[in-house]
Amino acid sequence: MTTLVLVRHAKSDWGDPGLDDHDRPLNERGLRDAPVLAERLAGTGIRLEAILSSTALRARTTASFFASAFGLETELDGDLYGAAAATLLRAAAGRGVPAVMVVAHDPGMTALAERLSGGGIGHMPTCAVATFVWSTDDWDVATATDPQEWSLDRP
């Protein structure tokens, strides 16, 4: 099986208008939601082998909660910051393992989730978790076909 989990970073803090976008932290809601969604996903029994994250602080922090829940390290990828859907999918497929989480940003996350769900996911709100499963172990086959199942969880 091939599994892709997309996580849009949790809610960020806009309190400091002078702060570079890349350096914005999570706000109180984001810090509350991320560990809840991480534990909820881990509680499903899903198996992950890699967690990829944008280098933006809000994505890294969100990813850290999931990494802790799954006992994995987060791999940072600067190309995921502001990435388009195709870039997000290539990053996951290029990791070389069948179960990958990607933590990144909109609009790429929503675009990819919509594409993979056949339009069933209209929008990925902050800290949303979209899971896609294919019956093949081959990412090339998976990325060229519709997943056998998908789900969306949100705060």
C-alpha positions as CSV (number, residue, x, y, z in Angstrom):
1,M,0.0,0.0,0.0
2,T,1.0,3.6,-0.6
3,T,-0.1,6.2,1.8
4,L,0.1,9.9,1.6
5,V,-1.0,12.1,4.5
6,L,-1.2,15.9,3.8
7,V,-1.3,18.2,6.8
8,R,-1.8,21.9,6.4
9,H,0.2,23.7,9.1
10,A,-1.8,24.7,12.1
11,K,-3.1,28.3,12.7
12,S,-0.4,30.8,12.7
13,D,0.1,34.0,14.7
14,W,-0.2,37.3,12.8
15,G,0.5,39.4,15.9
16,D,3.8,40.8,14.7
17,P,3.3,42.5,11.3
18,G,7.1,43.0,11.0
19,L,7.8,39.3,11.2
20,D,8.9,37.6,8.0
21,D,6.2,35.1,6.7
22,H,8.6,32.3,7.0
23,D,9.2,33.0,10.7
24,R,5.6,33.2,11.9
25,P,4.9,30.9,14.8
26,L,1.7,29.1,15.7
27,N,-0.9,31.0,17.7
28,E,-2.7,29.6,20.7
29,R,-5.3,27.8,18.6
30,G,-2.6,26.2,16.4
31,L,-0.7,25.0,19.5
32,R,-3.9,23.5,20.8
33,D,-5.0,21.9,17.6
34,A,-1.8,20.3,16.3
35,P,-1.2,17.9,19.1
36,V,-4.9,16.9,19.2
37,L,-4.9,16.1,15.4
38,A,-1.5,14.3,15.7
39,E,-2.7,12.0,18.5
40,R,-6.0,11.4,16.7
41,L,-4.2,10.3,13.5
42,A,-1.7,8.2,15.5
43,G,-4.7,6.6,17.2
44,T,-6.1,5.3,13.9
45,G,-3.1,2.9,13.6
46,I,-1.9,4.4,10.4
47,R,1.8,3.6,9.7
48,L,4.1,6.4,8.5
49,E,7.7,6.1,7.5
50,A,8.6,9.7,6.8
51,I,7.4,13.2,7.7
52,L,8.4,15.9,5.3
53,S,7.9,19.6,6.3
54,S,8.3,23.0,4.9
55,T,11.0,25.0,6.5
56,A,8.6,27.7,7.7
57,L,8.4,27.8,11.5
58,R,4.6,27.2,11.6
59,A,5.0,24.1,9.4
60,R,8.0,22.8,11.4
61,T,6.2,23.3,14.7
62,T,3.1,21.5,13.4
63,A,5.2,18.7,12.0
64,S,7.0,18.3,15.4
65,F,3.7,17.3,17.1
66,F,3.1,14.6,14.4
67,A,6.7,13.4,14.6
68,S,6.4,13.0,18.3
69,A,3.1,11.1,18.0
70,F,4.6,8.7,15.5
71,G,8.1,8.4,16.9
72,L,9.7,9.8,13.8
73,E,12.1,12.7,12.9
74,T,10.9,15.5,10.7
75,E,12.8,16.0,7.4
76,L,12.8,19.6,6.3
77,D,12.5,20.5,2.7
78,G,12.8,24.2,1.6
79,D,11.0,23.4,-1.7
80,L,7.8,22.7,0.3
81,Y,7.4,26.4,1.3
82,G,4.7,27.8,-1.0
83,A,4.9,24.7,-3.2
84,A,2.4,23.8,-5.9
85,A,0.5,20.6,-5.7
86,A,2.8,18.8,-8.2
87,T,5.9,19.7,-6.1
88,L,4.2,18.4,-2.9
89,L,3.4,15.1,-4.6
90,R,6.8,14.7,-6.2
91,A,8.5,15.3,-2.8
92,A,6.4,12.6,-1.2
93,A,6.9,10.1,-4.0
94,G,10.6,10.9,-4.2
95,R,11.2,9.9,-0.6
96,G,11.3,6.3,-1.6
97,V,9.1,4.8,1.2
98,P,5.4,3.9,0.9
99,A,4.0,5.9,3.7
100,V,4.7,9.7,3.8
101,M,3.3,12.7,5.5
102,V,3.8,16.2,4.0
103,V,3.3,19.3,6.2
104,A,3.0,22.4,4.1
105,H,0.9,25.4,3.0
106,D,-2.0,26.5,0.9
107,P,-2.8,26.9,-1.9
108,G,-0.8,23.8,-2.8
109,M,-2.2,21.6,-0.1
110,T,-5.8,22.3,-1.0
111,A,-5.1,21.9,-4.7
112,L,-3.5,18.5,-4.2
113,A,-6.1,17.3,-1.7
114,E,-8.9,18.3,-4.1
115,R,-7.2,16.6,-7.0
116,L,-6.6,13.3,-5.1
117,S,-10.1,13.3,-3.7
118,G,-11.8,14.0,-7.0
119,G,-13.0,17.3,-5.7
120,G,-14.4,15.8,-2.5
121,I,-12.2,18.0,-0.4
122,G,-13.2,21.5,-1.0
123,H,-10.7,23.3,1.2
124,M,-7.9,22.3,3.6
125,P,-8.4,24.5,6.7
126,T,-5.4,25.0,9.0
127,C,-4.3,21.8,10.7
128,A,-6.5,19.6,8.5
129,V,-5.3,16.1,7.8
130,A,-6.1,14.5,4.5
131,T,-5.1,10.8,4.1
132,F,-5.0,9.0,0.8
133,V,-4.4,5.3,0.3
134,W,-3.6,3.3,-2.8
135,S,-3.4,-0.5,-3.1
136,T,-0.1,-0.4,-4.9
137,D,3.4,0.0,-3.4
138,D,4.6,1.8,-6.5
139,W,4.5,5.6,-6.2
140,D,4.5,5.9,-10.0
141,V,1.3,3.9,-10.2
142,A,-0.2,5.7,-7.2
143,T,0.4,9.2,-8.6
144,A,-1.1,8.2,-11.9
145,T,-4.3,6.8,-10.5
146,D,-7.0,7.7,-8.0
147,P,-6.6,6.5,-4.4
148,Q,-8.7,3.6,-3.3
149,E,-9.7,5.6,-0.2
150,W,-9.3,9.0,1.3
151,S,-10.4,10.8,4.4
152,L,-10.3,14.3,5.9
153,D,-10.0,15.2,9.5
154,R,-10.0,18.7,10.8
155,P,-9.9,20.5,14.1
